[in-house]
Amino acid sequence: MPPIDANVRHPGRHKLAGVLISGSESQMGRRMTMNRNFTTLVIAALAIVAVVLGYQLYQERHKTGVEISIGDRGISIEKK
């Protein structure tokens, strides 16, 4: 087999830091990058959900004003 020249393009092969990487190994690297990107996306989405739910809980606990409710026992008015 003739020596591989770094300046010649070979389909399915990439040279990285003097090491020849075949096409399947290069695809595996891309899959790992996509998995890492997907994991980052999931973590970011969960963080956003946690912030939104925390804000809603904060708003619910710190409500001020008057609550008027009508039920079986009649009308009730509560100050919050």
mmCIF file of the N, C-alpha and C atoms, coordinates in Angstrom:
data_MODEL
# 
_entry.id   MODEL 
# 
loop_
_atom_site.group_PDB 
_atom_site.id 
_atom_site.type_symbol 
_atom_site.label_atom_id 
_atom_site.label_alt_id 
_atom_site.label_comp_id 
_atom_site.label_asym_id 
_atom_site.label_entity_id 
_atom_site.label_seq_id 
_atom_site.pdbx_PDB_ins_code 
_atom_site.Cartn_x 
_atom_site.Cartn_y 
_atom_site.Cartn_z 
_atom_site.occupancy 
_atom_site.B_iso_or_equiv 
_atom_site.pdbx_formal_charge 
_atom_site.auth_seq_id 
_atom_site.auth_comp_id 
_atom_site.auth_asym_id 
_atom_site.auth_atom_id 
_atom_site.pdbx_PDB_model_num 
ATOM 1   N N  . MET A 1 1  ? 0.851   -1.172 0.000  1.00 0.00 ? 1  MET A N  1 
ATOM 2   C CA . MET A 1 1  ? 0.000   0.000  0.000  1.00 0.00 ? 1  MET A CA 1 
ATOM 3   C C  . MET A 1 1  ? 0.896   1.235  0.000  1.00 0.00 ? 1  MET A C  1 
ATOM 4   N N  . PRO A 1 2  ? 0.609   2.204  -0.865 1.00 0.00 ? 2  PRO A N  1 
ATOM 5   C CA . PRO A 1 2  ? 1.458   3.396  -0.925 1.00 0.00 ? 2  PRO A CA 1 
ATOM 6   C C  . PRO A 1 2  ? 1.227   4.277  0.309  1.00 0.00 ? 2  PRO A C  1 
ATOM 7   N N  . PRO A 1 3  ? 2.228   5.072  0.661  1.00 0.00 ? 3  PRO A N  1 
ATOM 8   C CA . PRO A 1 3  ? 2.062   5.938  1.831  1.00 0.00 ? 3  PRO A CA 1 
ATOM 9   C C  . PRO A 1 3  ? 0.983   6.995  1.567  1.00 0.00 ? 3  PRO A C  1 
ATOM 10  N N  . ILE A 1 4  ? 0.321   7.379  2.626  1.00 0.00 ? 4  ILE A N  1 
ATOM 11  C CA . ILE A 1 4  ? -0.761  8.348  2.522  1.00 0.00 ? 4  ILE A CA 1 
ATOM 12  C C  . ILE A 1 4  ? -0.180  9.750  2.656  1.00 0.00 ? 4  ILE A C  1 
ATOM 13  N N  . ASP A 1 5  ? -0.474  10.583 1.666  1.00 0.00 ? 5  ASP A N  1 
ATOM 14  C CA . ASP A 1 5  ? -0.006  11.958 1.678  1.00 0.00 ? 5  ASP A CA 1 
ATOM 15  C C  . ASP A 1 5  ? -1.074  12.825 2.341  1.00 0.00 ? 5  ASP A C  1 
ATOM 16  N N  . ALA A 1 6  ? -0.680  13.668 3.267  1.00 0.00 ? 6  ALA A N  1 
ATOM 17  C CA . ALA A 1 6  ? -1.632  14.505 4.000  1.00 0.00 ? 6  ALA A CA 1 
ATOM 18  C C  . ALA A 1 6  ? -2.304  15.517 3.093  1.00 0.00 ? 6  ALA A C  1 
ATOM 19  N N  . ASN A 1 7  ? -1.699  15.854 1.972  1.00 0.00 ? 7  ASN A N  1 
ATOM 20  C CA . ASN A 1 7  ? -2.262  16.859 1.079  1.00 0.00 ? 7  ASN A CA 1 
ATOM 21  C C  . ASN A 1 7  ? -3.263  16.285 0.088  1.00 0.00 ? 7  ASN A C  1 
ATOM 22  N N  . VAL A 1 8  ? -3.338  14.966 -0.035 1.00 0.00 ? 8  VAL A N  1 
ATOM 23  C CA . VAL A 1 8  ? -4.248  14.319 -0.974 1.00 0.00 ? 8  VAL A CA 1 
ATOM 24  C C  . VAL A 1 8  ? -5.514  13.933 -0.225 1.00 0.00 ? 8  VAL A C  1 
ATOM 25  N N  . ARG A 1 9  ? -6.649  14.252 -0.824 1.00 0.00 ? 9  ARG A N  1 
ATOM 26  C CA . ARG A 1 9  ? -7.937  13.923 -0.196 1.00 0.00 ? 9  ARG A CA 1 
ATOM 27  C C  . ARG A 1 9  ? -8.283  12.466 -0.484 1.00 0.00 ? 9  ARG A C  1 
ATOM 28  N N  . HIS A 1 10 ? -8.645  11.751 0.558  1.00 0.00 ? 10 HIS A N  1 
ATOM 29  C CA . HIS A 1 10 ? -9.078  10.363 0.427  1.00 0.00 ? 10 HIS A CA 1 
ATOM 30  C C  . HIS A 1 10 ? -10.515 10.287 0.911  1.00 0.00 ? 10 HIS A C  1 
ATOM 31  N N  . PRO A 1 11 ? -11.418 9.764  0.092  1.00 0.00 ? 11 PRO A N  1 
ATOM 32  C CA . PRO A 1 11 ? -12.816 9.689  0.531  1.00 0.00 ? 11 PRO A CA 1 
ATOM 33  C C  . PRO A 1 11 ? -12.965 8.783  1.740  1.00 0.00 ? 11 PRO A C  1 
ATOM 34  N N  . GLY A 1 12 ? -13.700 9.265  2.730  1.00 0.00 ? 12 GLY A N  1 
ATOM 35  C CA . GLY A 1 12 ? -13.959 8.453  3.922  1.00 0.00 ? 12 GLY A CA 1 
ATOM 36  C C  . GLY A 1 12 ? -12.829 8.449  4.919  1.00 0.00 ? 12 GLY A C  1 
ATOM 37  N N  . ARG A 1 13 ? -11.770 9.219  4.680  1.00 0.00 ? 13 ARG A N  1 
ATOM 38  C CA . ARG A 1 13 ? -10.644 9.237  5.616  1.00 0.00 ? 13 ARG A CA 1 
ATOM 39  C C  . ARG A 1 13 ? -10.295 10.677 5.959  1.00 0.00 ? 13 ARG A C  1 
ATOM 40  N N  . HIS A 1 14 ? -9.922  10.894 7.192  1.00 0.00 ? 14 HIS A N  1 
ATOM 41  C CA . HIS A 1 14 ? -9.518  12.213 7.651  1.00 0.00 ? 14 HIS A CA 1 
ATOM 42  C C  . HIS A 1 14 ? -8.242  12.047 8.460  1.00 0.00 ? 14 HIS A C  1 
ATOM 43  N N  . LYS A 1 15 ? -7.344  13.017 8.345  1.00 0.00 ? 15 LYS A N  1 
ATOM 44  C CA . LYS A 1 15 ? -6.110  12.945 9.105  1.00 0.00 ? 15 LYS A CA 1 
ATOM 45  C C  . LYS A 1 15 ? -6.176  13.999 10.199 1.00 0.00 ? 15 LYS A C  1 
ATOM 46  N N  . LEU A 1 16 ? -6.021  13.570 11.433 1.00 0.00 ? 16 LEU A N  1 
ATOM 47  C CA . LEU A 1 16 ? -6.106  14.457 12.577 1.00 0.00 ? 16 LEU A CA 1 
ATOM 48  C C  . LEU A 1 16 ? -4.886  14.220 13.452 1.00 0.00 ? 16 LEU A C  1 
ATOM 49  N N  . ALA A 1 17 ? -4.059  15.237 13.605 1.00 0.00 ? 17 ALA A N  1 
ATOM 50  C CA . ALA A 1 17 ? -2.857  15.178 14.443 1.00 0.00 ? 17 ALA A CA 1 
ATOM 51  C C  . ALA A 1 17 ? -1.978  13.993 14.065 1.00 0.00 ? 17 ALA A C  1 
ATOM 52  N N  . GLY A 1 18 ? -1.851  13.742 12.757 1.00 0.00 ? 18 GLY A N  1 
ATOM 53  C CA . GLY A 1 18 ? -0.967  12.685 12.278 1.00 0.00 ? 18 GLY A CA 1 
ATOM 54  C C  . GLY A 1 18 ? -1.550  11.286 12.381 1.00 0.00 ? 18 GLY A C  1 
ATOM 55  N N  . VAL A 1 19 ? -2.810  11.152 12.811 1.00 0.00 ? 19 VAL A N  1 
ATOM 56  C CA . VAL A 1 19 ? -3.448  9.844  12.958 1.00 0.00 ? 19 VAL A CA 1 
ATOM 57  C C  . VAL A 1 19 ? -4.526  9.732  11.887 1.00 0.00 ? 19 VAL A C  1 
ATOM 58  N N  . LEU A 1 20 ? -4.508  8.637  11.164 1.00 0.00 ? 20 LEU A N  1 
ATOM 59  C CA . LEU A 1 20 ? -5.496  8.419  10.115 1.00 0.00 ? 20 LEU A CA 1 
ATOM 60  C C  . LEU A 1 20 ? -6.784  7.917  10.754 1.00 0.00 ? 20 LEU A C  1 
ATOM 61  N N  . ILE A 1 21 ? -7.891  8.599  10.449 1.00 0.00 ? 21 ILE A N  1 
ATOM 62  C CA . ILE A 1 21 ? -9.188  8.232  11.008 1.00 0.00 ? 21 ILE A CA 1 
ATOM 63  C C  . ILE A 1 21 ? -10.065 7.786  9.849  1.00 0.00 ? 21 ILE A C  1 
ATOM 64  N N  . SER A 1 22 ? -10.641 6.605  9.961  1.00 0.00 ? 22 SER A N  1 
ATOM 65  C CA . SER A 1 22 ? -11.497 6.113  8.888  1.00 0.00 ? 22 SER A CA 1 
ATOM 66  C C  . SER A 1 22 ? -12.853 6.806  8.951  1.00 0.00 ? 22 SER A C  1 
ATOM 67  N N  . GLY A 1 23 ? -13.649 6.638  7.906  1.00 0.00 ? 23 GLY A N  1 
ATOM 68  C CA . GLY A 1 23 ? -14.954 7.278  7.814  1.00 0.00 ? 23 GLY A CA 1 
ATOM 69  C C  . GLY A 1 23 ? -15.878 6.887  8.946  1.00 0.00 ? 23 GLY A C  1 
ATOM 70  N N  . SER A 1 24 ? -15.887 5.610  9.346  1.00 0.00 ? 24 SER A N  1 
ATOM 71  C CA . SER A 1 24 ? -16.805 5.182  10.404 1.00 0.00 ? 24 SER A CA 1 
ATOM 72  C C  . SER A 1 24 ? -16.423 5.808  11.737 1.00 0.00 ? 24 SER A C  1 
ATOM 73  N N  . GLU A 1 25 ? -15.136 5.963  11.999 1.00 0.00 ? 25 GLU A N  1 
ATOM 74  C CA . GLU A 1 25 ? -14.714 6.599  13.242 1.00 0.00 ? 25 GLU A CA 1 
ATOM 75  C C  . GLU A 1 25 ? -15.061 8.081  13.226 1.00 0.00 ? 25 GLU A C  1 
ATOM 76  N N  . SER A 1 26 ? -14.972 8.706  12.046 1.00 0.00 ? 26 SER A N  1 
ATOM 77  C CA . SER A 1 26 ? -15.336 10.111 11.915 1.00 0.00 ? 26 SER A CA 1 
ATOM 78  C C  . SER A 1 26 ? -16.836 10.284 12.153 1.00 0.00 ? 26 SER A C  1 
ATOM 79  N N  . GLN A 1 27 ? -17.649 9.369  11.652 1.00 0.00 ? 27 GLN A N  1 
ATOM 80  C CA . GLN A 1 27 ? -19.092 9.418  11.879 1.00 0.00 ? 27 GLN A CA 1 
ATOM 81  C C  . GLN A 1 27 ? -19.401 9.227  13.356 1.00 0.00 ? 27 GLN A C  1 
ATOM 82  N N  . MET A 1 28 ? -18.641 8.381  14.024 1.00 0.00 ? 28 MET A N  1 
ATOM 83  C CA . MET A 1 28 ? -18.855 8.161  15.450 1.00 0.00 ? 28 MET A CA 1 
ATOM 84  C C  . MET A 1 28 ? -18.584 9.457  16.215 1.00 0.00 ? 28 MET A C  1 
ATOM 85  N N  . GLY A 1 29 ? -17.569 10.190 15.801 1.00 0.00 ? 29 GLY A N  1 
ATOM 86  C CA . GLY A 1 29 ? -17.267 11.467 16.428 1.00 0.00 ? 29 GLY A CA 1 
ATOM 87  C C  . GLY A 1 29 ? -18.401 12.455 16.229 1.00 0.00 ? 29 GLY A C  1 
ATOM 88  N N  . ARG A 1 30 ? -18.994 12.456 15.028 1.00 0.00 ? 30 ARG A N  1 
ATOM 89  C CA . ARG A 1 30 ? -20.131 13.334 14.759 1.00 0.00 ? 30 ARG A CA 1 
ATOM 90  C C  . ARG A 1 30 ? -21.329 12.937 15.609 1.00 0.00 ? 30 ARG A C  1 
ATOM 91  N N  . ARG A 1 31 ? -21.557 11.626 15.774 1.00 0.00 ? 31 ARG A N  1 
ATOM 92  C CA . ARG A 1 31 ? -22.666 11.165 16.605 1.00 0.00 ? 31 ARG A CA 1 
ATOM 93  C C  . ARG A 1 31 ? -22.465 11.592 18.050 1.00 0.00 ? 31 ARG A C  1 
ATOM 94  N N  . MET A 1 32 ? -21.222 11.494 18.536 1.00 0.00 ? 32 MET A N  1 
ATOM 95  C CA . MET A 1 32 ? -20.938 11.903 19.907 1.00 0.00 ? 32 MET A CA 1 
ATOM 96  C C  . MET A 1 32 ? -21.193 13.393 20.072 1.00 0.00 ? 32 MET A C  1 
ATOM 97  N N  . THR A 1 33 ? -20.831 14.189 19.062 1.00 0.00 ? 33 THR A N  1 
ATOM 98  C CA . THR A 1 33 ? -21.077 15.625 19.117 1.00 0.00 ? 33 THR A CA 1 
ATOM 99  C C  . THR A 1 33 ? -22.573 15.901 19.123 1.00 0.00 ? 33 THR A C  1 
ATOM 100 N N  . MET A 1 34 ? -23.331 15.177 18.282 1.00 0.00 ? 34 MET A N  1 
ATOM 101 C CA . MET A 1 34 ? -24.781 15.367 18.255 1.00 0.00 ? 34 MET A CA 1 
ATOM 102 C C  . MET A 1 34 ? -25.396 14.947 19.586 1.00 0.00 ? 34 MET A C  1 
ATOM 103 N N  . ASN A 1 35 ? -24.906 13.841 20.187 1.00 0.00 ? 35 ASN A N  1 
ATOM 104 C CA . ASN A 1 35 ? -25.410 13.410 21.488 1.00 0.00 ? 35 ASN A CA 1 
ATOM 105 C C  . ASN A 1 35 ? -25.116 14.470 22.543 1.00 0.00 ? 35 ASN A C  1 
ATOM 106 N N  . ARG A 1 36 ? -23.920 15.054 22.490 1.00 0.00 ? 36 ARG A N  1 
ATOM 107 C CA . ARG A 1 36 ? -23.550 16.091 23.449 1.00 0.00 ? 36 ARG A CA 1 
ATOM 108 C C  . ARG A 1 36 ? -24.442 17.311 23.259 1.00 0.00 ? 36 ARG A C  1 
ATOM 109 N N  . ASN A 1 37 ? -24.714 17.680 21.996 1.00 0.00 ? 37 ASN A N  1 
ATOM 110 C CA . ASN A 1 37 ? -25.596 18.814 21.720 1.00 0.00 ? 37 ASN A CA 1 
ATOM 111 C C  . ASN A 1 37 ? -27.015 18.535 22.213 1.00 0.00 ? 37 ASN A C  1 
ATOM 112 N N  . PHE A 1 38 ? -27.502 17.317 21.998 1.00 0.00 ? 38 PHE A N  1 
ATOM 113 C CA . PHE A 1 38 ? -28.843 16.950 22.442 1.00 0.00 ? 38 PHE A CA 1 
ATOM 114 C C  . PHE A 1 38 ? -28.922 16.981 23.963 1.00 0.00 ? 38 PHE A C  1 
ATOM 115 N N  . THR A 1 39 ? -27.893 16.465 24.630 1.00 0.00 ? 39 THR A N  1 
ATOM 116 C CA . THR A 1 39 ? -27.861 16.474 26.092 1.00 0.00 ? 39 THR A CA 1 
ATOM 117 C C  . THR A 1 39 ? -27.869 17.908 26.617 1.00 0.00 ? 39 THR A C  1 
ATOM 118 N N  . THR A 1 40 ? -27.094 18.776 25.988 1.00 0.00 ? 40 THR A N  1 
ATOM 119 C CA . THR A 1 40 ? -27.071 20.182 26.389 1.00 0.00 ? 40 THR A CA 1 
ATOM 120 C C  . THR A 1 40 ? -28.445 20.812 26.193 1.00 0.00 ? 40 THR A C  1 
ATOM 121 N N  . LEU A 1 41 ? -29.101 20.501 25.097 1.00 0.00 ? 41 LEU A N  1 
ATOM 122 C CA . LEU A 1 41 ? -30.436 21.021 24.825 1.00 0.00 ? 41 LEU A CA 1 
ATOM 123 C C  . LEU A 1 41 ? -31.437 20.557 25.877 1.00 0.00 ? 41 LEU A C  1 
ATOM 124 N N  . VAL A 1 42 ? -31.389 19.285 26.252 1.00 0.00 ? 42 VAL A N  1 
ATOM 125 C CA . VAL A 1 42 ? -32.305 18.745 27.266 1.00 0.00 ? 42 VAL A CA 1 
ATOM 126 C C  . VAL A 1 42 ? -32.063 19.419 28.613 1.00 0.00 ? 42 VAL A C  1 
ATOM 127 N N  . ILE A 1 43 ? -30.793 19.571 28.999 1.00 0.00 ? 43 ILE A N  1 
ATOM 128 C CA . ILE A 1 43 ? -30.474 20.214 30.273 1.00 0.00 ? 43 ILE A CA 1 
ATOM 129 C C  . ILE A 1 43 ? -30.945 21.663 30.273 1.00 0.00 ? 43 ILE A C  1 
ATOM 130 N N  . ALA A 1 44 ? -30.754 22.378 29.175 1.00 0.00 ? 44 ALA A N  1 
ATOM 131 C CA . ALA A 1 44 ? -31.208 23.767 29.084 1.00 0.00 ? 44 ALA A CA 1 
ATOM 132 C C  . ALA A 1 44 ? -32.731 23.842 29.187 1.00 0.00 ? 44 ALA A C  1 
ATOM 133 N N  . ALA A 1 45 ? -33.432 22.933 28.515 1.00 0.00 ? 45 ALA A N  1 
ATOM 134 C CA . ALA A 1 45 ? -34.901 22.921 28.569 1.00 0.00 ? 45 ALA A CA 1 
ATOM 135 C C  . ALA A 1 45 ? -35.384 22.647 29.998 1.00 0.00 ? 45 ALA A C  1 
ATOM 136 N N  . LEU A 1 46 ? -34.747 21.704 30.685 1.00 0.00 ? 46 LEU A N  1 
ATOM 137 C CA . LEU A 1 46 ? -35.126 21.410 32.071 1.00 0.00 ? 46 LEU A CA 1 
ATOM 138 C C  . LEU A 1 46 ? -34.855 22.597 32.984 1.00 0.00 ? 46 LEU A C  1 
ATOM 139 N N  . ALA A 1 47 ? -33.759 23.295 32.751 1.00 0.00 ? 47 ALA A N  1 
ATOM 140 C CA . ALA A 1 47 ? -33.449 24.480 33.550 1.00 0.00 ? 47 ALA A CA 1 
ATOM 141 C C  . ALA A 1 47 ? -34.499 25.561 33.330 1.00 0.00 ? 47 ALA A C  1 
ATOM 142 N N  . ILE A 1 48 ? -34.924 25.760 32.094 1.00 0.00 ? 48 ILE A N  1 
ATOM 143 C CA . ILE A 1 48 ? -35.951 26.759 31.803 1.00 0.00 ? 48 ILE A CA 1 
ATOM 144 C C  . ILE A 1 48 ? -37.269 26.381 32.471 1.00 0.00 ? 48 ILE A C  1 
ATOM 145 N N  . VAL A 1 49 ? -37.635 25.109 32.410 1.00 0.00 ? 49 VAL A N  1 
ATOM 146 C CA . VAL A 1 49 ? -38.865 24.647 33.058 1.00 0.00 ? 49 VAL A CA 1 
ATOM 147 C C  . VAL A 1 49 ? -38.787 24.889 34.564 1.00 0.00 ? 49 VAL A C  1 
ATOM 148 N N  . ALA A 1 50 ? -37.640 24.605 35.176 1.00 0.00 ? 50 ALA A N  1 
ATOM 149 C CA . ALA A 1 50 ? -37.474 24.805 36.620 1.00 0.00 ? 50 ALA A CA 1 
ATOM 150 C C  . ALA A 1 50 ? -37.605 26.289 36.976 1.00 0.00 ? 50 ALA A C  1 
ATOM 151 N N  . VAL A 1 51 ? -37.033 27.160 36.174 1.00 0.00 ? 51 VAL A N  1 
ATOM 152 C CA . VAL A 1 51 ? -37.125 28.602 36.441 1.00 0.00 ? 51 VAL A CA 1 
ATOM 153 C C  . VAL A 1 51 ? -38.569 29.078 36.314 1.00 0.00 ? 51 VAL A C  1 
ATOM 154 N N  . VAL A 1 52 ? -39.268 28.649 35.275 1.00 0.00 ? 52 VAL A N  1 
ATOM 155 C CA . VAL A 1 52 ? -40.660 29.070 35.067 1.00 0.00 ? 52 VAL A CA 1 
ATOM 156 C C  . VAL A 1 52 ? -41.544 28.572 36.209 1.00 0.00 ? 52 VAL A C  1 
ATOM 157 N N  . LEU A 1 53 ? -41.406 27.314 36.589 1.00 0.00 ? 53 LEU A N  1 
ATOM 158 C CA . LEU A 1 53 ? -42.215 26.771 37.685 1.00 0.00 ? 53 LEU A CA 1 
ATOM 159 C C  . LEU A 1 53 ? -41.885 27.460 39.005 1.00 0.00 ? 53 LEU A C  1 
ATOM 160 N N  . GLY A 1 54 ? -40.620 27.740 39.239 1.00 0.00 ? 54 GLY A N  1 
ATOM 161 C CA . GLY A 1 54 ? -40.221 28.459 40.450 1.00 0.00 ? 54 GLY A CA 1 
ATOM 162 C C  . GLY A 1 54 ? -40.822 29.853 40.497 1.00 0.00 ? 54 GLY A C  1 
ATOM 163 N N  . TYR A 1 55 ? -40.838 30.546 39.380 1.00 0.00 ? 55 TYR A N  1 
ATOM 164 C CA . TYR A 1 55 ? -41.422 31.884 39.312 1.00 0.00 ? 55 TYR A CA 1 
ATOM 165 C C  . TYR A 1 55 ? -42.925 31.829 39.564 1.00 0.00 ? 55 TYR A C  1 
ATOM 166 N N  . GLN A 1 56 ? -43.604 30.844 38.970 1.00 0.00 ? 56 GLN A N  1 
ATOM 167 C CA . GLN A 1 56 ? -45.042 30.705 39.197 1.00 0.00 ? 56 GLN A CA 1 
ATOM 168 C C  . GLN A 1 56 ? -45.344 30.417 40.662 1.00 0.00 ? 56 GLN A C  1 
ATOM 169 N N  . LEU A 1 57 ? -44.554 29.568 41.300 1.00 0.00 ? 57 LEU A N  1 
ATOM 170 C CA . LEU A 1 57 ? -44.733 29.268 42.717 1.00 0.00 ? 57 LEU A CA 1 
ATOM 171 C C  . LEU A 1 57 ? -44.504 30.514 43.565 1.00 0.00 ? 57 LEU A C  1 
ATOM 172 N N  . TYR A 1 58 ? -43.482 31.271 43.224 1.00 0.00 ? 58 TYR A N  1 
ATOM 173 C CA . TYR A 1 58 ? -43.197 32.520 43.932 1.00 0.00 ? 58 TYR A CA 1 
ATOM 174 C C  . TYR A 1 58 ? -44.376 33.481 43.808 1.00 0.00 ? 58 TYR A C  1 
ATOM 175 N N  . GLN A 1 59 ? -44.912 33.634 42.597 1.00 0.00 ? 59 GLN A N  1 
ATOM 176 C CA . GLN A 1 59 ? -46.046 34.518 42.385 1.00 0.00 ? 59 GLN A CA 1 
ATOM 177 C C  . GLN A 1 59 ? -47.268 34.056 43.175 1.00 0.00 ? 59 GLN A C  1 
ATOM 178 N N  . GLU A 1 60 ? -47.495 32.755 43.219 1.00 0.00 ? 60 GLU A N  1 
ATOM 179 C CA . GLU A 1 60 ? -48.645 32.197 43.933 1.00 0.00 ? 60 GLU A CA 1 
ATOM 180 C C  . GLU A 1 60 ? -48.534 32.459 45.431 1.00 0.00 ? 60 GLU A C  1 
ATOM 181 N N  . ARG A 1 61 ? -47.357 32.339 45.981 1.00 0.00 ? 61 ARG A N  1 
ATOM 182 C CA . ARG A 1 61 ? -47.170 32.526 47.428 1.00 0.00 ? 61 ARG A CA 1 
ATOM 183 C C  . ARG A 1 61 ? -47.202 33.990 47.839 1.00 0.00 ? 61 ARG A C  1 
ATOM 184 N N  . HIS A 1 62 ? -46.872 34.892 46.936 1.00 0.00 ? 62 HIS A N  1 
ATOM 185 C CA . HIS A 1 62 ? -46.791 36.303 47.289 1.00 0.00 ? 62 HIS A CA 1 
ATOM 186 C C  . HIS A 1 62 ? -47.917 37.127 46.681 1.00 0.00 ? 62 HIS A C  1 
ATOM 187 N N  . LYS A 1 63 ? -49.062 36.508 46.505 1.00 0.00 ? 63 LYS A N  1 
ATOM 188 C CA . LYS A 1 63 ? -50.217 37.237 45.989 1.00 0.00 ? 63 LYS A CA 1 
ATOM 189 C C  . LYS A 1 63 ? -50.720 38.189 47.072 1.00 0.00 ? 63 LYS A C  1 
ATOM 190 N N  . THR A 1 64 ? -51.108 39.356 46.657 1.00 0.00 ? 64 THR A N  1 
ATOM 191 C CA . THR A 1 64 ? -51.740 40.304 47.573 1.00 0.00 ? 64 THR A CA 1 
ATOM 192 C C  . THR A 1 64 ? -53.040 40.762 46.946 1.00 0.00 ? 64 THR A C  1 
ATOM 193 N N  . GLY A 1 65 ? -53.977 41.141 47.776 1.00 0.00 ? 65 GLY A N  1 
ATOM 194 C CA . GLY A 1 65 ? -55.254 41.617 47.269 1.00 0.00 ? 65 GLY A CA 1 
ATOM 195 C C  . GLY A 1 65 ? -56.399 40.968 48.005 1.00 0.00 ? 65 GLY A C  1 
ATOM 196 N N  . VAL A 1 66 ? -57.519 40.885 47.338 1.00 0.00 ? 66 VAL A N  1 
ATOM 197 C CA . VAL A 1 66 ? -58.737 40.351 47.925 1.00 0.00 ? 66 VAL A CA 1 
ATOM 198 C C  . VAL A 1 66 ? -59.209 39.168 47.082 1.00 0.00 ? 66 VAL A C  1 
ATOM 199 N N  . GLU A 1 67 ? -59.617 38.100 47.770 1.00 0.00 ? 67 GLU A N  1 
ATOM 200 C CA . GLU A 1 67 ? -60.156 36.925 47.076 1.00 0.00 ? 67 GLU A CA 1 
ATOM 201 C C  . GLU A 1 67 ? -61.629 36.815 47.408 1.00 0.00 ? 67 GLU A C  1 
ATOM 202 N N  . ILE A 1 68 ? -62.457 36.783 46.386 1.00 0.00 ? 68 ILE A N  1 
ATOM 203 C CA . ILE A 1 68 ? -63.901 36.637 46.564 1.00 0.00 ? 68 ILE A CA 1 
ATOM 204 C C  . ILE A 1 68 ? -64.298 35.303 45.972 1.00 0.00 ? 68 ILE A C  1 
ATOM 205 N N  . SER A 1 69 ? -64.959 34.459 46.775 1.00 0.00 ? 69 SER A N  1 
ATOM 206 C CA . SER A 1 69 ? -65.394 33.158 46.267 1.00 0.00 ? 69 SER A CA 1 
ATOM 207 C C  . SER A 1 69 ? -66.855 32.939 46.627 1.00 0.00 ? 69 SER A C  1 
ATOM 208 N N  . ILE A 1 70 ? -67.551 32.286 45.724 1.00 0.00 ? 70 ILE A N  1 
ATOM 209 C CA . ILE A 1 70 ? -68.962 31.971 45.929 1.00 0.00 ? 70 ILE A CA 1 
ATOM 210 C C  . ILE A 1 70 ? -69.071 30.459 45.939 1.00 0.00 ? 70 ILE A C  1 
ATOM 211 N N  . GLY A 1 71 ? -69.611 29.900 47.015 1.00 0.00 ? 71 GLY A N  1 
ATOM 212 C CA . GLY A 1 71 ? -69.712 28.455 47.148 1.00 0.00 ? 71 GLY A CA 1 
ATOM 213 C C  . GLY A 1 71 ? -71.017 28.052 47.803 1.00 0.00 ? 71 GLY A C  1 
ATOM 214 N N  . ASP A 1 72 ? -71.068 26.834 48.312 1.00 0.00 ? 72 ASP A N  1 
ATOM 215 C CA . ASP A 1 72 ? -72.259 26.288 48.968 1.00 0.00 ? 72 ASP A CA 1 
ATOM 216 C C  . ASP A 1 72 ? -72.618 27.079 50.220 1.00 0.00 ? 72 ASP A C  1 
ATOM 217 N N  . ARG A 1 73 ? -71.627 27.626 50.885 1.00 0.00 ? 73 ARG A N  1 
ATOM 218 C CA . ARG A 1 73 ? -71.850 28.340 52.142 1.00 0.00 ? 73 ARG A CA 1 
ATOM 219 C C  . ARG A 1 73 ? -72.099 29.835 51.902 1.00 0.00 ? 73 ARG A C  1 
ATOM 220 N N  . GLY A 1 74 ? -72.212 30.246 50.661 1.00 0.00 ? 74 GLY A N  1 
ATOM 221 C CA . GLY A 1 74 ? -72.477 31.643 50.343 1.00 0.00 ? 74 GLY A CA 1 
ATOM 222 C C  . GLY A 1 74 ? -71.245 32.321 49.792 1.00 0.00 ? 74 GLY A C  1 
ATOM 223 N N  . ILE A 1 75 ? -71.177 33.628 50.025 1.00 0.00 ? 75 ILE A N  1 
ATOM 224 C CA . ILE A 1 75 ? -70.067 34.439 49.529 1.00 0.00 ? 75 ILE A CA 1 
ATOM 225 C C  . ILE A 1 75 ? -69.034 34.604 50.637 1.00 0.00 ? 75 ILE A C  1 
ATOM 226 N N  . SER A 1 76 ? -67.764 34.442 50.278 1.00 0.00 ? 76 SER A N  1 
ATOM 227 C CA . SER A 1 76 ? -66.707 34.704 51.259 1.00 0.00 ? 76 SER A CA 1 
ATOM 228 C C  . SER A 1 76 ? -65.705 35.662 50.642 1.00 0.00 ? 76 SER A C  1 
ATOM 229 N N  . ILE A 1 77 ? -65.238 36.590 51.458 1.00 0.00 ? 77 ILE A N  1 
ATOM 230 C CA . ILE A 1 77 ? -64.257 37.590 51.029 1.00 0.00 ? 77 ILE A CA 1 
ATOM 231 C C  . ILE A 1 77 ? -63.064 37.469 51.962 1.00 0.00 ? 77 ILE A C  1 
ATOM 232 N N  . GLU A 1 78 ? -61.887 37.255 51.389 1.00 0.00 ? 78 GLU A N  1 
ATOM 233 C CA . GLU A 1 78 ? -60.661 37.124 52.175 1.00 0.00 ? 78 GLU A CA 1 
ATOM 234 C C  . GLU A 1 78 ? -59.621 38.093 51.668 1.00 0.00 ? 78 GLU A C  1 
ATOM 235 N N  . LYS A 1 79 ? -58.924 38.703 52.614 1.00 0.00 ? 79 LYS A N  1 
ATOM 236 C CA . LYS A 1 79 ? -57.793 39.557 52.240 1.00 0.00 ? 79 LYS A CA 1 
ATOM 237 C C  . LYS A 1 79 ? -56.544 38.688 52.205 1.00 0.00 ? 79 LYS A C  1 
ATOM 238 N N  . LYS A 1 80 ? -55.775 38.847 51.194 1.00 0.00 ? 80 LYS A N  1 
ATOM 239 C CA . LYS A 1 80 ? -54.539 38.057 51.061 1.00 0.00 ? 80 LYS A CA 1 
ATOM 240 C C  . LYS A 1 80 ? -53.347 38.928 51.257 1.00 0.00 ? 80 LYS A C  1 
# 
